[in-house]
Amino acid sequence: MSLEQAVTAFAGVMILISVALTQLVSPWWWLLTAFVGLNLLQSAFTGFCPAAMAMRKLGIGRGVAPGCHYK
């Protein structure tokens, strides 16, 4: 799995989990959905992606995630 795929999959899983928690636990979990969305948006413009940095340290993938320009 490439780094791009891992970051995209992680974001998708976090959004699905937060939607489920919103329905099952509390509407406050929408904040997690908003956080994930804002993080994706800022990484598209700044190139700073904490998830990609953490995944690269864990040895996941060697590709470049969208908006994440690390070597």
C-alpha positions in Angstrom: 0.0 0.0 0.0 1.4 3.4 -1.0 1.5 6.3 1.4 -1.1 8.1 -0.6 -3.5 5.2 -0.3 -2.8 4.8 3.4 -3.5 8.5 4.1 -6.7 8.4 2.1 -7.9 5.2 3.7 -7.1 6.6 7.2 -9.1 9.8 6.5 -12.0 7.7 5.2 -12.0 5.4 8.2 -11.9 8.3 10.6 -14.8 10.0 8.9 -16.9 6.8 9.0 -16.1 6.2 12.6 -17.0 9.8 13.6 -20.3 9.6 11.7 -21.2 6.3 13.5 -20.2 7.8 16.8 -22.4 10.8 16.1 -25.4 8.6 15.5 -24.7 6.2 18.4 -23.1 8.3 21.1 -23.3 12.1 20.8 -23.6 14.8 18.1 -20.4 16.3 19.5 -18.5 13.6 17.4 -19.2 15.8 14.3 -16.2 17.8 15.6 -13.9 14.9 14.6 -15.4 14.8 11.1 -14.8 18.6 10.9 -11.2 18.1 12.2 -10.4 15.5 9.6 -11.9 17.6 6.8 -10.0 20.7 7.8 -6.8 18.7 8.1 -7.2 17.4 4.5 -7.9 20.9 3.3 -4.9 22.5 5.0 -2.6 19.7 3.8 -3.7 20.4 0.2 -2.5 24.0 0.5 0.4 23.8 2.9 2.0 20.4 2.2 2.0 19.6 5.9 0.4 16.3 6.7 0.9 14.9 10.2 -0.8 11.6 9.2 1.7 11.1 6.3 4.6 11.9 8.6 3.5 9.4 11.2 2.8 6.7 8.6 6.2 7.2 7.0 7.9 6.7 10.3 5.9 3.5 10.7 7.3 2.4 7.3 4.0 2.5 5.5 4.4 3.1 1.7 7.0 5.0 -0.2 4.7 7.1 -2.4 3.7 10.7 -1.8 0.3 11.5 -0.3 -1.6 14.3 -2.0 -0.5 17.6 -0.6 2.3 16.0 1.4 5.7 16.6 -0.1 8.2 14.6 1.9 11.3 12.7 0.8 
